Each structure stands twice: as C-alpha cells, then as structure tokens.
Amino acid sequence: MNTDTTNLALLSAARDAWLAAAPLRAARLRCKRFTYGDQWSDPAPQGGTEAQQAIASGRRPLTNNLIRQLVKTVVGRFRSEAAEKKSYDAPPGSPAARNELAELDSRMLEEFLISGCAIQRVVAERRVQGEGVWVDNVSPERFFVNAFRDPRGFDIELAGMVHDFSPAELIARFAGRNLRRAARLRHIYSSQELPAGGVADADFAAPAAAGKWRAIELWTLDAIDPARASESMRFVWQCRWLAPDGSLLASYPSPFGHGSHPFAVKFYPLTDGEVHSFVADLLDQQQCINRLITIIDHIMSCSAKGVLLFPTGQLPAGVKWKDVAATWAAADGIIPITGKGDMPTQVVTSGAQTGAYQLLSLQMKIFDDISGVGDALLGRTTGGARTGKGLYEAQVRNATIALYDLLLSFESFTRQRDMKMKNC
C-alpha cells in the first residue's frame, strides 16, 4: 500500500475520465428527473425554476408524464418477448438464476432508455449470497471510461468505477487477517484529505454516504515488453485499487478467462463518441405538453362557469340576494321577478376558442411520432373491435420497427455480458 508517481498518474487519469463524463452525467440526471415526474425544475430565463415562474404568474404547474408510460411500455415489451422466447430460463443454481438476470436486465434496459448507457460488472467472488459468478448493474454516476468511439468498445483502454465500502468490508477485502495491513488502511483513511479542485473532484474522491470509505477500481490496458527478443510486445489488462489519495490497495493482472476488464459496456448510439438517449429526444415535447395543459387549466379556472347576471331592478321587495343564489342552484327552485327590463342570464365560457386544445392535440401526435411508440404498442388498436388477431400482431410488429435498433443494441450488450460470465 504505497503512493508513488505511477499510481498518482493513474489516479489523475481516472479522475480526468470521470470529469470528462460530467456532461453525460448531467444529461442523465435531467432525463431521470423527467422520467420519474420532476419536469418543472429546469432553470427559467427570468431566474428560479420553471415551476416557480409558473406559480409567480398565477398558474398551477401540471405534469402529464408521458415519458414514464413510454419507458414502461418498452420495458414491458422486452420482458414479454423474453418470456415468450424463454430467454432467461435457467436451471436453479446457475449463474443466470442466481443473479436473476431477467430482473437485472429489465432495470438495465430502463437505464439504457433514460441515459443511453448500459454497464454491468461481472466478477467471480465469494459473497454473503454464495460463491460464484456475480453480475451487478453499475450506475453511470459511478463509472468512468476513456473517450471511445467504437460502438463495440474495442478502443477502451481505461475503465473503472468508484466503490463505497464500510471500513470492515474494505479491511476484509484488502488486509484480510494481516493486522499490519489493517492498521495501515485505518491510517490511510483516517488521515485522508480530499483533493482540491471543487465539487466535481469531491464527488470522485468522497464517499456518497457518511461512515463509508471510498476505493477506486481502475483497469488499464498496459503494454508489456517480453524478456525474450523473439517475442513481440503484448498487452494485458491490469487492475489497481486505489485510495483517493493515490495509495495502492491492491494490484493484479486480469484473472478472468477472457483476459479483459470485468465491465460489459454499451453506450447508445455513440455517434462521434456522443450519447443521445431515447428519453433525451422527448424532453422538449414533454415540456411543451406540460405548459399547454397548465395554460388550459389556467384559462378554465379564469373562465366564467355558470355566473348569473341578475339585474338589480328585477329583485322583488323582501327577496334577499342569498335567497336568489340558493334558489338558482336548486333543481326545482322558483325565483320571483318583476318582469320589467332585462331578464337574468347565466354566463358560461369554455376557453376553447384560444386554440390551446388543438395545439395540445398536435403536440401529443408529435410526441408519439418522435418516440416511435404507436397505439398498437401501447395496446390501443386502430381498427376498433373489427381488428383481427393477425392484423393486430402486424400492427405491433410495425410499431416495434422504430425500436429495433435500440433493442438489438441492448441484445448486443447482453451477449457481451454473457461472454464475460462464461469466461469469468
């Protein structure tokens, strides 16, 4: 457990990869907010949030969360097809059954739709649940990787993630029963100071919860020059566990049969190294729909709804206004009037003439067109009761075409994961 220039340089490279992904993490958080219903927290041009600006203007911010329904529909379609194909059927005790891959991959697909990132870590180790191959979903909040452009990930040369361990777990992992090493670990983490550099660096170096110790798992593709001149240079994946101050906790070459790092990684669609998720395409339309229904609600609340215009000259002697109001609301009420001059009238306005309803209908249609999730995929038939089974299934297949690229990319990810499980 030493700190030298090599380890500090590696820690710096890991932190640089972490910081480079800050825009991706920020975009993911916004997409996640929208997916789970927080759709009015974007900053407003006038200051504050959009929700605060709406309230200040006398409107009640309303949310019609269409994004969440779309995500659930795609994930549900994935699980339905997987059940039909028996893709996740596995004998009890097998790695697939032990890891409950059907559930794990469904949650991973949800992340894939929200952020465009699918990351799983495949390792062989002993856990409380047993010893064997284990698969874990990795949040993009904890993962870092060098900038890569190959959708297969063949140009990845650095990858890793941050872990938060309890002191007892970290000591058990990296000291075992060695009391001297355990004391050294306690000294490292008790005297540790976070590196300067602002919140981003603190997020990389500091544990997310109090009472935890952070360790950085870093995998690099290292070049090794063999001793014999007849052999050419070869490359090996090397793992290093580092404390936030650069102290080396452990180091070893890849122990896996596949000889690579333990991460299955798929970023979608990775155009020029950029990630553009399924949900990201829908945020502007979702905002527009929310604003429209908020405006419609405001118009309706400000519109006259059954207001009675009662000329004062029509009020007979001895009749009070409160009696007129109570009688007007009764089903069989009788209000005496003098019969001279203007008659009482009731005013009702709908606000429909503003065109907001037509614009909302148009935005809903555009939302469906952009998402590619049509009526058939949502379980709404377009031909009414006359739609036969064959026609309905054809409509579902056609509606799924827009999602094939995304779903097949996710299947490519699961194949990559399965290869790592087989050769772990």
N, C-alpha and C positions, 0 to 999 in steps of 0.2 A: 504494500500500500504506500506507494511513493508518488511524489509530484515532480515531474521533470518537464523539460521544454516540449518533448514529443507529446505527452499527454495534454499539456496546456494547449498546444496547437490543435490537437484533435478536438478538445473541448470547444475551442474557438470555432472550428469548422462546423461542429454540431450546432452551436449557437447561431452561426451565420445562416445555416439551413433553416433553423427554427424561425429566425427573424424574417427571412425571405418569404416564408409562407404566411406572414401576418395578414396580407390582403385576402388570401384564401380563407383563413380562419374568420376574418371579419365578415366576409360574404356569407360564409356558412352560418354564422350566428344570426344574421339578418334573415336568411332563408328559414332557419329553425324557428325564429320568432313568428314569422308569418304562418308557418305550417301549423303551429300549435296555438294560434289565435291572437298573438300580440302583434297587431297590424297597424297600430296608430302611434308607434314610438319613434318613427323616423323624425329627424330634426326638421322643423318648419323654417321657411325662408325668413319669417319675421322673428324667429327666436323661439325657444322652447320646442316642445314636440307637436306633432300634428293634432294629437288629442287635445292638448292644452289650447291650441289655437282655435279648434272647433268649439270647445266649451266657451272660450272667451267671446266667440261670435254668436253665442246663444244656441248652438247646435249640440245635440247629443250624439257623440261618435258611436256609430253602429258597425258591427262586423258581421259579414255574411261569409263564413270561412269555406270557400270552395276548394282551396288548395288541400286542406286536410282530407276532404272527401276523395279527391283525385288520388292522393298518396295511398289511402286505404284501399281504393279500387284496384290500383296496380299491384299492391302487395297481396291483396286477396286473390287476384287473378293468378299471380305467381304461385301462391300456395295451392290454389285449386288445380292448376296444371301439374304441379309437383305431386299432388295426391293421386291424380289420375295416372300419371306415369310411374308412380311408386318410387320416385327418385330418392326418397330418404328412408326407404325400408331397409333396415339393417338388423342383424341378429343381436340379441341382448349381450352387453359386454364389449361390443365392438367399439372402436374409436368414434364412429359416426353416431352410434346410440348413446355412448357415454357423454358426448358433447352436445347432444340434442341439436344436431345441425339444422333441422327444419326450422326450429325457433330462432337459432342463431343467425341463419342466413336471411330469414324474413326481416329481422331487425337490421341486418346489414344492408338489405335492399332498401329499407326505409331511409337509412343514412345515405345510400347511394343516390336516391332520388332527391334528397334535400341538399346534399353538398357536392355530389358528383364524385365522392371518394368512398372507396371500399377498401378497408385494411383489416386484415386478420393476422394474428401471431400464432404460429404453430410450433410447439415445443414438446419434448418428451421429458417429463419430470414427475416427481412424487408430490402429490397434493393431499389435502385432507380427504378429498373425494376418492383418492386412489392413485396408483402409479400407472403411467402410460402416456399416450399422446393427447395433448390438450390444445384446444383451439379457443382463442379469445378474440372478440371484436375489439378493435383499437379505435378510439376516438381520434379524429384529425386534430383535436386540441392537444393531444399528447404525442403525436407522431411528427417526425421530421425526415426529410429526404433531400438529396441534392436535386437541382433543377434537371429534369429529364424530359425528353420529347417522344421517346419510343412508347407507343401505347402498350407494348408488351412489358415494358420496364427493363429491357435488356441493357439500357445505358445507366442504370442505377449503380452508383459506386459508393454511396454513403447512405445509410438508413439507420433509424433508431427511434427510441421513444423514451419518455420520462416516466419513472415509476415512483410512487409514494408508498413506502413501507413503514410499518410500525418498527420502533427500534429493535424489538425482539426478533422480528422476522428478518430484518436486514442483517443483524448479527448472526442469526442462524444460517443465512444464505452464504455469507462471505467470511465468517470466522469459524462456524461450526463449534467444536469444543476447545478451540485454541484460545486460551484466556488472554494471551498477549495480543493476539489479533483483535479480540473483542474489546480490550481496553483501548487499542489504537483507534478502532472505529468510534468508540464513545468520545475520544479526544477530538477526532476529526469533526464530528457533527456538533459537539458542544462549543467548539471554538470557531465555528464557521461563520463568515460574514458574507452577505450576498454581494455579488459584483456590482460595481457602479454601472449605470447605463440606462436607468429609467425603468418604467413598468414592464416593458417587454422582456428585458433581461431578468427581472424579478420573477416574472411568470415562468421563465425557463428554469431558473435555479431554485425557486422556493416551492415547498410542497403546498398543495392546494388546501390541505386541512392542517389544523394545529396538532402538534404531537406526532407528526409523521416526519420521516427522513427521506429526502429525495435522492434517487440514484439515476444516472443517465446510462441507458443501454445503447451502445454505439457499435455499429457494424460497418467495416470499411473493406473495400476490395484492394488488397495490398499486393504489390509485385514482389516476388521473391526470386533472387538470382541463385540457382542451384550451384552447389560446390563444384560439380564436375563440368568441365568445359564442353563436354559433348551434349549437355542438356541446355535447352533454351530457357529463358525466363518464364516462370509460371505465376499465376495469380491465385490467391486464396482469400477467402472471406475470414476476417479476424474480428472477434468480438472483444470489446473492452467495456467494463463497467466503471464509471467514473462518479466521484462525488462532485458536487457543484463547485468545489474549489480546485478541481483537477486531480485530486488524489485517485490513484488507481486502485479499485477494489478487487478487480479480477480481470484476467485476460486469457483468451484461448482461441484456437482456430475453430472454424465451423465443425461441430461434432456430428452434423447431420449427414445422412446418406446422399442427399442432393448436393452437399458441399457449398450451400449458399446461406444467405441470411434467413431468419425464420418468418419473414413477413410476406404475405400474399397482398399485392398492391394493385389496384386498378383505379386510375383517375379518368373521368369521362367528361367530354370527348377527347381532351388533351390535344387541342389544336394549337400548334406552336408552343406547346407546354402550358397552355391555358386550360382551366377547368370551367365549364359552363353547365351547371346542373339543370335537371328537369324543372325543379321548382323555381330557379332563378328567372326562367323565361316568363313566369306567370305573375311576378310580383307587381308590375305596373298595372296590369289588368285588374288584379285583386284590389289594389288601392283605388282605382277608378270606380269599381263597383261599390266599394265601401262608401266612397264620397257621394255617389249618386243616391244610394239608399238613405244616407244621412240627410241629404238635401230634400229628398222626397218626404222623409219623416218630418223635417222642419216645416216644409210647406203645408203638410197636412195638419200639423199642430197649430199653425198660424191661420189656417183657413176657417171660415165660419162654418159651424156644424149645427144646424138647427136653431140659429139665432132668431128670435121672434121680434119683429118690428111692430110695436103696438102704439098707434097714435094716442097721445095723451087725451085728445078730445073724445076718444071712444070709450074712455073709462067711466062707467056709471058711478053715480054717487054712492058712497058706502062700500064700494069694492076696493080692496087693497091690492097693491101690485103683487105681493107674495101669494095672494089667493089666485091671481091670474096665472102665475108661474106654476103653481101646484096643479091647477085645473088643466092647463095646457099639456102637462106631462101625463095626465090620466087618460085611459083608453076611452072612457065614456063621459068625459068632462064637458060641461056647458059653461061658456063664458058670455054673460050678457053684455051687449054693446049698444050704443045709442043709434047706430045705423046711419049716422051722418058723417060725411067726409071720407078720408082714406080708410081702407079696411086693413086689419092686421095681416102681416105676411111673414112667412118663415124664409130665412136665407140659408142656403146650403151650397157650399162650393167644394169642388174636389181637388183643385190644383192640377188637374190632368192637362190643362192647356199649356203648361210650361214645357212640355216635350220631354221631361225627365224620364217618364216611363218608357218612351220609345228609345231614348238613348241607353237606358239600363238594359233593355232587351237586346239592343245591338251589342253592347259590351259583353253580355252573357254569351252571345253567339261567338264573338271573337275569342273569348276565353276558352270555349270548347274547341275552336279551331286551332288555337295555339297549343293547347295541351295535347291534342290528338286523341283524347278520351271522349268518344262519342256516346250517343244514347244507348247503343247496343251493349257497349262495355259496362255501362252504368246500370244495366238491367232494364232499360226503358226501350220497349220495342217501338219501331217507327211505323209498323203496318197495322197496329191495333190487334184485335182478337183474331183477325184472319191470318196473322203471321204464323206459318208452319214452323216445325222444328228445324227442318233443313235450311229454310230461309233465315231463321234467327241465328243459327250457327254460322251461316255465311256472313251475316252482318257482324257477328262477333269477331270472326277471323279478319274481316276487312278493317274493323275498328282497331284491331291489335297490330296491324301493319306499321302504324306510326310509332309503336313502342318496340318493335322487333329489334332495332339496332341497340337500344338501351338494354333490353333483356338479354340479348345474345352477348353483349359485352359483360354483363353480370355473370352469365354462364361461363365465359372465358375466365373470369376471376375465380369462380368456384372450382374449375378444373385445375387452375394453378394451385389453389389451396389443397385440393385432393392429392396432387402430386407431392406436395410437401408433407402431407400426412402420411402418405405411403412410404416415403423415404426419410422419415424423421429420425 
